[in-house]
Amino acid sequence: MNNETTTLISLTEAMKRVDHKLQALEAQFKELDFTKDNLMQKFEHHSKTLASQAAQDEMWTAVRALRFTSMELNILYSYVIEVLICLHTRVLEKLPDLVRGLPTLASVLRRKVKNERISAVWDSILEECGLQEGDITALCTFFIAHGHKAEHYSAKARQMYIRDITFLITNMVKNQALQDSLLRAVQVIEKGKAARTPEEQKSPLKELIPSIKN
């Protein structure tokens, strides 16, 4: 075997070794890319979780920090509970076959996460009412914090005690997200009240209130 043949064989073998190393490096880079993408996804999820938790903590603090008289708190509570009851009722109207499986607003909020049909109906109702998920979080937080000691006031009683609820909210509620949510709740109820018949406006809330507390 002459020198040229030997050199060619050696070069070929060297090329094979280089090619194998390149393939090994490529495999390592692919694994690193996969690990990087996986870590990024976990980091983004963790960041969102922390941000969500921080927002919830801030909302809870804002709700607990409210300084209203008992009468003012009752009036705000009345708007909040009427909105929550309204949302639950409208879900049941659009999903009559699921009435037995959605006895409370809490059950709607739980099941919509995994049920696309409930989720779609819920989203459409929020859009119709001009509400967002953040508003529901704020209103539910308000209800949980104050529902045990507040009582419902009728629309007539609310008008008699406070002429301008919007002024009260904008001046007393410092947290912007909570303020916006309460203002939207008032807007939803006032618009709905104008659209209801006198008979519907007289319907008692006592039978509906447990659907929220449960």
C-alpha positions, 0 to 999 in steps of 0.5 A, a space after each residue: 500500500 503506497 503512501 498516497 493510499 495510506 494518507 487517503 485512508 487516514 484522511 477518510 478515517 479522520 473525516 469520519 471521526 470529525 463527522 461523528 463528533 459533529 453529530 454528537 455535538 449536534 445531539 448535545 445542542 439539540 438536548 440543550 435547546 430542549 432543556 433551555 425551552 423547557 426551563 423557559 416554559 417553567 420560568 414563564 409559568 412560574 412568573 405568571 403564577 407569582 404575578 397572579 398571586 401578587 395581584 390576588 394579594 394586592 386585591 385582597 389587601 385593597 378590599 380589606 382596607 376599605 373604610 366604609 360605614 355599615 350602610 355604605 358597605 351594605 349598598 356596595 355589597 348589594 350591587 356586588 351580589 346582584 351582579 354575581 347572581 345575575 351572571 349565575 342566572 344568565 349562565 343557567 339560562 344559556 345552559 339549561 341542560 346543565 342547571 343541576 350540575 351548576 348549582 352555584 356561581 362557584 361551580 361555574 367558575 370551577 367547571 369553566 376551566 375544563 369545560 369549553 362549552 361553559 367557558 364559551 358561554 361565560 366569556 360571552 356573558 362577560 362581554 355582553 355585560 362589559 365585564 372582565 375576568 379581573 372584575 369577577 376576581 375583585 367582586 368575588 374577593 369583596 364578597 368573601 371579605 364582607 359578605 358575612 356581615 353585610 346585608 342586601 339593600 333594595 334599589 329603592 333603599 340604595 337611592 334613598 341612602 346614597 344619591 351618587 354611588 359613583 362618587 362614593 366609589 371613586 373617592 373612597 376606593 383607592 385601588 384602581 382595579 377594585 374601583 373600576 370593577 365596582 363601578 362596572 358592577 354598578 353600571 351593569 345593575 343600573 342598566 339591567 334595572 332599566 330593562 327589567 319589568 316591575 314584576 322582575 324588579 320586585 323578585 326577592 333575592 333571599 332565595 338566590 343569595 345562597 347560590 353565591 355563598 355556597 
